[in-house]
Amino acid sequence: MSHDESNPPVAGTYWYDPKNAGVSSAMDVLRAVRRFRVADAVMRHRAQADMRINETDLMALRHLIACERHNRVASPKHLSEFLNISSAATAKLLSRLTASGHIRREVDPDDGRAQRLYVTETSHIQIRRALSDTHEQLMKVALELTADQQTAVVHFLDAMSAIAVMPHSEVTTVEQPVES
């Protein structure tokens, strides 16, 4: 075991030693990221409650909207891959979202067996109503940053995102060895 049980870490230093140069400020940054993640989860849960849908439903709707905005057609297979769920789970999801009026399915004119998925106008309105005020406030905060600060934040968050989705075995190879 690399940790001396008779000398437990100081409160608030579970992962990092604040005596290392720069670690204390970096810990403040990571704490702020964690606070934002919790606040973002609260925002999404509020939207889910307003729309009477679950987290996977909201993720699906947001993805379908993104596809529409980029002029890409989404299919059940594509959505299944994006959500990392089985085709059976995707079928249940699509049935639920169709029945609740959140999406519509159309037969693909190029392949009569395939489907195209679209978010309904009613669902677009509900999502805007649930999230637009918050998104406007978030944009105001982002606009207060200088161009250099915006670039730094984007770089930081993209790097954090890449690490967060990296398989566990790859993350451990990036870590520095622990000194005893």
Phi, psi and chi 1 to 4 in degrees:
 res  aa     phi    psi   chi1   chi2   chi3   chi4
   1 MET       -  133.3 -164.3 -178.1  -69.2      -
   2 SER   -86.3   -6.7   63.7      -      -      -
   3 HIS  -110.1  131.7  174.4   68.9      -      -
   4 ASP   -79.1  110.4  179.6    2.3      -      -
   5 GLU   -62.7  -24.1  -63.8  -65.4  -26.8      -
   6 SER   -79.6  -10.1   64.1      -      -      -
   7 ASN  -128.8   73.7 -171.7   13.8      -      -
   8 PRO   -64.9  155.7   22.9  -29.3      -      -
   9 PRO   -64.4  151.8   17.8  -24.6      -      -
  10 VAL   -66.5  147.6  178.6      -      -      -
  11 ALA   -52.1  134.4      -      -      -      -
  12 GLY    83.7    3.1      -      -      -      -
  13 THR  -122.3   33.8   62.1      -      -      -
  14 TYR   -54.0  -44.4 -174.1   83.1      -      -
  15 TRP   -98.7  -29.5  -59.7  108.8      -      -
  16 TYR  -131.7  150.6  -44.3  100.3      -      -
  17 ASP   -95.3  109.8 -177.1   -4.2      -      -
  18 PRO   -66.8   -9.2   23.6  -30.6      -      -
  19 LYS   -75.2  -19.6  -65.2  177.0 -153.3  143.4
  20 ASN   -69.4  141.7  -67.9  -19.2      -      -
  21 ALA   -55.5  126.7      -      -      -      -
  22 GLY    80.3  -10.3      -      -      -      -
  23 VAL   -67.5  -36.7  169.6      -      -      -
  24 SER   -60.5  -46.2 -175.6      -      -      -
  25 SER   -66.8  -39.3  -65.2      -      -      -
  26 ALA   -64.3  -36.7      -      -      -      -
  27 MET   -62.5  -39.0  -73.3  172.0   57.3      -
  28 ASP   -60.9  -40.0  -70.0  -18.5      -      -
  29 VAL   -63.4  -47.8  169.8      -      -      -
  30 LEU   -65.3  -35.0  -65.2  178.7      -      -
  31 ARG   -64.4  -40.4  -75.4 -174.3 -169.3  112.7
  32 ALA   -64.3  -39.6      -      -      -      -
  33 VAL   -61.5  -44.6  169.1      -      -      -
  34 ARG   -62.1  -42.4  -73.3 -175.2 -168.0  106.1
  35 ARG   -61.4  -40.9  -73.3 -169.7  -57.6  -88.4
  36 PHE   -65.1  -41.2  175.5   75.6      -      -
  37 ARG   -61.2  -39.9  -71.3 -177.7   64.4 -150.5
  38 VAL   -66.0  -44.8  168.3      -      -      -
  39 ALA   -63.7  -39.3      -      -      -      -
  40 ASP   -63.6  -40.4 -176.6   61.4      -      -
  41 ALA   -62.9  -40.5      -      -      -      -
  42 VAL   -61.7  -43.1  168.2      -      -      -
  43 MET   -61.8  -44.9  176.1 -175.1   68.3      -
  44 ARG   -65.5  -40.9  -76.5 -176.6  -76.1  108.1
  45 HIS   -64.0  -37.2  -72.8  -83.5      -      -
  46 ARG   -63.9  -44.0 -174.2  174.6   52.6 -122.5
  47 ALA   -63.2  -41.8      -      -      -      -
  48 GLN   -61.0  -43.2  -67.6  163.8   27.9      -
  49 ALA   -65.0  -43.2      -      -      -      -
  50 ASP   -60.4  -37.7  -71.4  -11.0      -      -
  51 MET   -94.5   -4.8  -64.7  178.5   68.2      -
  52 ARG    58.0   49.2  -66.2 -179.4 -179.5   89.8
  53 ILE  -133.6  167.3   58.4  176.1      -      -
  54 ASN   -98.3 -179.8   66.4   35.5      -      -
  55 GLU   -62.4  -42.8 -175.6  172.7    5.1      -
  56 THR   -65.2  -38.7  -56.4      -      -      -
  57 ASP   -59.7  -46.3  -64.5  -11.2      -      -
  58 LEU   -64.7  -42.0 -177.1   59.3      -      -
  59 MET   -60.0  -41.9  -73.5  175.0   56.3      -
  60 ALA   -63.4  -46.4      -      -      -      -
  61 LEU   -62.3  -44.7  -68.1  172.7      -      -
  62 ARG   -62.6  -38.5  -70.1  177.3   72.6 -179.6
  63 HIS   -67.7  -42.8 -179.2   67.3      -      -
  64 LEU   -63.1  -37.6  -66.3  175.9      -      -
  65 ILE   -64.4  -42.5  -70.6  169.1      -      -
  66 ALA   -61.6  -41.0      -      -      -      -
  67 CYS   -61.0  -45.9  -72.6      -      -      -
  68 GLU   -59.4  -43.6  -71.7  175.8   19.6      -
  69 ARG   -64.8  -27.2  -67.6 -175.0   64.8  167.7
  70 HIS  -100.2   14.9  -68.5   99.2      -      -
  71 ASN    54.5   37.9  -65.0  -43.8      -      -
  72 ARG  -108.9  141.4  -70.2 -169.8  -45.1 -118.4
  73 VAL   -92.1  130.9  176.0      -      -      -
  74 ALA   -98.8  142.5      -      -      -      -
  75 SER  -119.8  165.0   67.3      -      -      -
  76 PRO   -55.9  -41.5  -29.4   37.4      -      -
  77 LYS   -62.1  -44.6 -179.3 -178.5  178.7 -166.5
  78 HIS   -60.5  -45.0  174.0 -132.9      -      -
  79 LEU   -65.1  -40.8 -171.6   59.6      -      -
  80 SER   -58.7  -43.8  179.7      -      -      -
  81 GLU   -66.2  -42.5  -70.3  168.9   -1.1      -
  82 PHE   -62.4  -45.0  173.2   77.5      -      -
  83 LEU   -81.6  -11.4  -64.9  171.9      -      -
  84 ASN    58.3   48.9 -164.7   27.5      -      -
  85 ILE  -126.7  162.1   59.5  175.9      -      -
  86 SER   -69.8  164.3   69.1      -      -      -
  87 SER   -65.4  -32.8   57.1      -      -      -
  88 ALA   -66.1  -43.7      -      -      -      -
  89 ALA   -64.5  -37.5      -      -      -      -
  90 THR   -65.3  -40.9  -58.4      -      -      -
  91 ALA   -60.6  -43.5      -      -      -      -
  92 LYS   -64.5  -42.5  -72.9  177.0   70.8  173.9
  93 LEU   -59.6  -47.8  167.1   83.7      -      -
  94 LEU   -66.4  -37.7  -65.6  176.3      -      -
  95 SER   -62.5  -43.9  -67.9      -      -      -
  96 ARG   -63.6  -47.0 -172.0  170.1   57.8 -113.9
  97 LEU   -70.4  -31.0  -69.8  174.8      -      -
  98 THR   -70.1  -46.7  -57.9      -      -      -
  99 ALA   -62.0  -34.6      -      -      -      -
 100 SER   -84.6   -2.3   63.9      -      -      -
 101 GLY    82.1   15.8      -      -      -      -
 102 HIS   -86.3  -29.0  -70.8  -67.2      -      -
 103 ILE  -133.3  162.4   65.9  163.7      -      -
 104 ARG  -127.6  148.4   71.5  178.9 -163.5  -75.5
 105 ARG  -113.5  138.7  -57.9 -171.9 -122.1 -166.6
 106 GLU  -127.5  148.4  -65.1 -179.9    2.8      -
 107 VAL   -71.4  134.2  174.6      -      -      -
 108 ASP   -69.7  119.7 -173.9  -32.2      -      -
 109 PRO   -64.5  -24.2   18.3  -25.0      -      -
 110 ASP   -81.8  -25.0  -60.6  -33.3      -      -
 111 ASP  -142.7   98.3  177.3   -3.9      -      -
 112 GLY   -57.7  -14.0      -      -      -      -
 113 ARG   -88.2  -21.9  -61.4  167.5  -63.6  156.8
 114 ALA   -90.0  161.0      -      -      -      -
 115 GLN  -119.8  153.1  -68.3 -178.4    2.6      -
 116 ARG  -114.0  140.8  -67.0 -179.9  171.2 -169.9
 117 LEU  -113.7  135.9  -53.2  173.9      -      -
 118 TYR  -138.4  145.2  -59.8   95.0      -      -
 119 VAL   -81.0  136.6  174.8      -      -      -
 120 THR   -73.7  158.5   63.2      -      -      -
 121 GLU   -61.5  -38.0 -172.0   56.3   35.1      -
 122 THR   -59.6  -42.1  -59.1      -      -      -
 123 SER   -67.9  -39.5 -165.6      -      -      -
 124 HIS   -56.3  -45.5  -83.5  -74.6      -      -
 125 ILE   -62.9  -44.7  -69.0  167.1      -      -
 126 GLN   -62.2  -42.4  -71.8  178.0  -39.4      -
 127 ILE   -65.9  -44.1  -71.7  173.6      -      -
 128 ARG   -60.0  -44.0  -78.8 -171.1 -156.9  104.1
 129 ARG   -62.6  -40.0 -171.9  179.5  -47.7  129.9
 130 ALA   -74.2  -31.5      -      -      -      -
 131 LEU  -119.5  -14.5  -61.9  172.7      -      -
 132 SER   -64.0  -42.1   66.7      -      -      -
 133 ASP   -60.3  -45.0  -69.7  -17.3      -      -
 134 THR   -64.3  -43.9  -57.3      -      -      -
 135 HIS   -64.1  -36.6  -79.5 -116.3      -      -
 136 GLU   -62.3  -43.1  -74.0  176.1   25.0      -
 137 GLN   -66.5  -40.0  -65.1  -59.0  -46.1      -
 138 LEU   -62.5  -39.8  -66.9  171.9      -      -
 139 MET   -64.0  -39.9 -179.4   58.2   79.9      -
 140 LYS   -59.3  -43.4  -75.1  179.8 -175.1  178.1
 141 VAL   -63.8  -44.3  171.9      -      -      -
 142 ALA   -63.7  -36.6      -      -      -      -
 143 LEU   -70.3  -19.4  -71.8  169.9      -      -
 144 GLU   -73.9  -16.0  -69.4  174.6   -0.2      -
 145 LEU   -78.8  147.9  -60.2  172.4      -      -
 146 THR   -71.3  166.6   66.1      -      -      -
 147 ALA   -58.9  -41.0      -      -      -      -
 148 ASP   -65.2  -39.6  -73.7  -14.8      -      -
 149 GLN   -65.8  -41.6  -70.6  171.0  -35.7      -
 150 GLN   -60.7  -43.6  -69.2  170.4   -7.9      -
 151 THR   -62.3  -42.4  -60.9      -      -      -
 152 ALA   -64.6  -42.1      -      -      -      -
 153 VAL   -64.5  -44.5  169.3      -      -      -
 154 VAL   -61.2  -46.1  168.6      -      -      -
 155 HIS   -60.1  -47.2  172.6   76.9      -      -
 156 PHE   -60.7  -50.1  170.4   76.3      -      -
 157 LEU   -68.3  -36.2  -67.7  175.3      -      -
 158 ASP   -64.9  -40.8  -77.1  -11.9      -      -
 159 ALA   -65.4  -41.4      -      -      -      -
 160 MET   -63.9  -41.7  -63.0  -72.3  -78.7      -
 161 SER   -62.9  -42.5  -63.2      -      -      -
 162 ALA   -61.2  -40.2      -      -      -      -
 163 ILE   -69.8  -40.9  -68.0  167.8      -      -
 164 ALA   -63.3  -33.1      -      -      -      -
 165 VAL   -95.1   -2.8  -61.0      -      -      -
 166 MET   -69.8  137.3 -167.5  179.8  -63.7      -
 167 PRO   -56.2  146.9  -22.9   32.4      -      -
 168 HIS   -52.4  -42.4 -179.6   68.6      -      -
 169 SER   -62.9  -34.1   60.7      -      -      -
 170 GLU   -74.4  -36.0  -68.9  179.2   34.4      -
 171 VAL   -63.4  -42.5  172.5      -      -      -
 172 THR   -66.7  -25.8   55.6      -      -      -
 173 THR   -76.2  -19.4   61.1      -      -      -
 174 VAL   -81.5  -29.0  173.2      -      -      -
 175 GLU   -65.1  149.6  -65.2  175.5    1.4      -
 176 GLN   -80.1  149.1  -61.5  -64.2  -40.3      -
 177 PRO   -63.7  144.1   11.1  -15.4      -      -
 178 VAL   -81.7  129.5  178.0      -      -      -
 179 GLU   -83.7  142.2  -66.3 -179.5   24.0      -
 180 SER   -95.1      -  -41.0      -      -      -
